[in-house]
């Protein structure tokens, strides 16, 4: 089940959302360039050096320099589908949240959600040596804020029934709650697998959970004073 669009036009042009998308694309291009020109090992080394590794980066004594991997990991991705799904989700939900907070406040909101997501993952997996990359923790924060701001907005969804494409609509609150509960269930299952199989890679569900909750908690501090309402649907 994948979101395609919402029916909630943004009240302003999403400059910061587009800037974040552009930065992610540029960083991913540099990742791919390194891999193609210098080989897969060089690409992996680039990721390991700059990504967030809980066992290496959590609770270090490097001062502000220790925050570098927390920020860098937000703009790195593990593949084409990874960055495509993340940035498409940011485009769907981010423009409205930026419209509600204002562009400058949205930038700080986004980065704080990403940091909260990263710290949550590190706190729950402090000995993990698996590098963490991706914007999904910060984007989860945007989704949490969107659910509070526009619970009745309609989200057009896409899924496959075997090989048959199905399109349908859901209220934002239903889709986002379903997504969050899915992250909780998947995170619990991943934790059980990690206990039995050791330190394994995969999706950082704990980062998604932390980011989503952070978005809901931080929203009141960043939301503009003017009430925000979902626009009525055009016929």
NORWO-V744634 format. One record per backbone hydrogen bond with DSSP energy under -1.0 kcal/mol. NH is the residue of the N-H (numbers start at 0). CO is the residue of the C=O. If there is no record, write none. Layout:
# NORWO-V744634
nh: {NH:NH}
co: {CO:CO}
This chain:
# NORWO-V744634
nh: {1:3:4:6:14:17:18:19:20:21:22:23:24:25:26:27:28:29:30:31:32:33:34:35:36:37:38:42:43:44:45:46:47:48:49:50:51:54:55:56:57:64:65:66:67:70:71:72:74:82:83:84:85:86:87:88:89:90:91:92:93:96:97:98:99:100:101:105:106:107:108:109:110:111:112:113:114:115:116:117:118:119:120:121:122:123:124:127:131:133:138:139:140:141:142:143:144:145:146:147:148:149:152:154:155:156:157:158:160:163:165:167:169:171:172:174:175:176:177:178:179:180:181:182:183:184:185:186:187:188:189:190:191:192:193:194:195:196:197:204:207:208:209:210:211:212:213:214:215:216:217:218:220:221:222:223}
co: {157:155:155:153:12:13:14:15:16:17:18:19:20:21:22:23:24:25:26:27:28:29:30:31:32:33:34:38:39:40:41:42:43:44:45:46:131:127:52:52:53:61:62:63:64:66:67:68:71:78:79:80:81:82:83:84:85:86:87:88:89:92:93:94:95:96:97:101:102:103:104:105:106:107:108:109:110:111:112:113:114:115:116:117:118:119:120:124:51:72:134:135:136:137:138:139:140:141:142:143:144:145:149:169:4:167:1:165:163:160:158:156:154:152:150:170:171:172:173:174:175:176:177:178:179:180:181:182:183:184:185:186:187:188:189:190:191:192:193:202:203:204:205:206:207:208:209:210:211:212:213:214:217:218:218:99}
